Amino acid sequence: MTRLPHTSPYRGIHGSVVAHVGQRIIRGDIPPGQSIDPVQLENELGVSRTVVREALRVLAAKGMVDARPKRGTFVRPREDWALLDADVLRWQTEAGPDDAFLDNLAEVRGIVEPAGARLAAERRSDADLDALRAALEVLADPDAPAADVIEADLTFHRVLLFSAHNELLQQMELVIETGLQARDLLVHGQGTWADSVPAHRAVYDAVAAGDADAAERAVHDLLEQADRDVRELRTELREEKETR
């Protein structure tokens, strides 16, 4: 019997089944167009028909599966998936994001974050600046554990986005955080990371000064540095894999 994962915001066995099937679809274990046999899932996972049915309904709401008369339940094409859904983003990261996914995340960040920084420079509050400064202090601490640095990086970018005080823009938080988590896990996992403190400080200084143009440029520079770091590391990892 397959052991179910416990990484899901849904509670209980239902959430575990949703996560298990969703992750298998993301990994390509159940590719687009392939049928899903609910009875086989019941037996494989040792759960009831009701649990499987409800789990498939959740995945259908995310655009990942569909059911048709005579054809049964099947996986829909990737372009139909709700790729910005919190679960889908997390499953993609947990599955080990591929180069195309990382590139897509980088492109979205390059569109959203500079614009958000421009608005943040015009609208930030004193509380926003305090939160940005606190995160920057952790990033600049040479003795801070890697986990604290990663969290501070996430906090800095989250606060920057929220400092724009645009509730629709805030909904992009999940995309930004997914990109950051995937990058940070990759880079810190290899024990290397370029000094990004000056680039983060430039963003903070521009936002604090209320200079929208400088804030936008500073975020562009920060993202370009991060993208270079990740590309170089991905190239190194591929070369190491090829030489084994």
Buried (B, 14 or more C-beta within 10 A) or exposed (E): EEEBBEEBEBEEBBBBBBBBBBBBBBBEEBEBEEEBEBEEBBEEBEBEEEBBEBBBEBBBEBBBBBBEEEEEBBBBEBEBBBBEBBBBBBBBBBBEBEEEBBBBBBEBBBEBBBBBBBBBBBBBEEEBBEBBBEBBEBBBEEEBEEEEBBBBBBBBBBBBBBBBBBEEBBEBBBBBBBBBBBBBBBBBEEEEBEEBEEBBBBBBBBBBEEBBEBBBBBBBBBBEBBBEBBBEBEEEEEEEEEEE
